[in-house]
Amino acid sequence: MKILFLTITIFFAQLGFSQEKLTTIILLRHAEKENDGGKNPELSEAGKNRAAGLVTLLSKTKINAIYSTAFKRTEDTVKPLAKSKNLSINHYDGSKMAEIDETLARWSGGTVVICGHSNTTPAIVNYLIGKEEYAAFADSEYGNLIIVALGENKQAHVTWLTF
């Protein structure tokens, strides 16, 4: 059911921008992490299950590139997806919006997945839409999937899902 909803959402977003080249950015926070007190924890069992669920959710979505910060938890969240799509994982610095601009320019007209953190993911969404609308996620909040469809004129359509 979620796959059907996601497909319909992306279809109607593209329909709304039918005269323009549409760039779709799928953003998510990393999945649940181990609480080992370290600065670079791995995914917990629940996180590994959520990462596997992402593969199912996006199985029918053409993805051109996958980006992750250089932390185990973000990489491991998108690693199963990257493997299923035969893509490598590109690294980015979530605090440098110029890198987001470079990503948009490089993959204009395509679909990009960006995996970040509780603070950087909403910050990137806000940057893409040009206003401060979304706050950082609570530390215990996982499973948000934000789809930003950007037209050439930078008009944005945001769809927020959970998985």
N, C-alpha and C positions, 0 to 999 in steps of 0.2 A: 504494500500500500504506500509506504514511504517513497519507494522508487517511482511509482506512478505519479505521486504528488510532485516529486522533484522534477520529473520529466515534463509534466504539464506546466510547472512554474517556469522552467527555463524556456519552454516553447512560447508561452505567452509573453515573457519578458522580451524574447527576440522578436515576436510579432509586433510588440509596441514600438520597437526601434527598427522596423522592417526596411526603412530607407537608408539606414546607417549601418556602418560596420560596428558590430557589438562585441565588446570584450567582457567576458564573464569571469569574475573573481570569486572563488569559493574559499571562504576563510573559516578557520576553526582554531580553537584552543587545543593544545595537546590533551590526550586522554589521561585518565587517572594515573597518578604516579605513586611510587613507593614512598612511604613516610620514614625514610631512613636518616633524616637530618642532614643529608649531604646536599651539596649545591647542584649536583647533576644526577638526580635519581633516575632509575629506570621505571618503566611502566609497571603498575601492579597487575594482578591477574584481571581485574575489572577493566583496566586500561587496555590490556592486550585484546580483550574481548571487544571493546569499543572500536579499536583500530581495525579488527577483522570486520566489524559491522560497517565501517566506512567503505570497505571494498564492495560489499553487497549494495550499499546505498548508491554508490557512484558507478556501478557496473555498466550501466548503459549510457554513461556520460563520456563524451570524447574530451579528454584532458590533454592539453599540449605541454604543460610543465607543472612541476611540483616544487614548492619552496618550503624550507623549514629553517628555523634558527639552528645553530650548531650545538644543540643540547640533545642528550639521549632521548628524553621524553618526547620532544617534538619529532625528531627523526623516526623514532620507533612508532609514533602514531601514524605517520604516512608511509612508512617502509612497506607494509603489505599492499597498499594502494599502488605505490610506485612499481612494485614487482608485478602486480596484476596488469598494469598498463605498459610494462616494459619501458619505464622512464627512470632516469636518475633523479636524485634529490639534489636540488640547488640550495645553497645556503644564502641567507640574507640577514641583515642586522635590523631587527624590528624597531630600532630607535632612529633609523636613517630613512626618512621618507623619500629621499632622492633615489634610493634603491627601489622603492615601490614605483616611482616614475619610470625608471629604467626597465623594470619588469613589464609595466604596461606598454611601453613603446616596443619592446622586443616581441611581445605576444599579442599585439593589437589584433583584434578580431578573433582571438582564440579564447580558450578556457584555462585558467590557472588556479591551482590549489595552493593556498598559503596557510601553513600551520605555525601558530605562535603561542602566545601566553595570555594569561588573564587580563593583563594590562595592554599588551601590544595589539592583540586582535581587535578589540573595540577601537583603539586609537587609529588603526589602519582603516577601518570602516569609516570613522569620522573624517579622516583625511580624504578618502575617496569620494564621500558625499559632500564635502566642503562645509561641514558644520559639526559642532559638538553635540551629538544626539545620543550617543551610547556610552555608558559608564563601564568601567572595568568590571569583569566578572568577579563574583565572590570566589574565594579560594576553593570552596567545595563545589563550585558550579562547573560541570562538564557537559559535553554533548551538544553545545550550540553550533549550528552550521549556518553561516551568513553568506548569502549569495548576493553579490553586487553586480548588476548588469549595467555597464557603462556604454553610452553611445559616444560617437565621435565628438559631440559637443559637450561631453562630460556630464550630461544629464544622467542621473543614477536612479536605478530602481533596486530597492533592497527587499529581500525575502529572508525571513529568519525562521529556521527550522531547528528541531532537536532530533538527535539520533541516539 
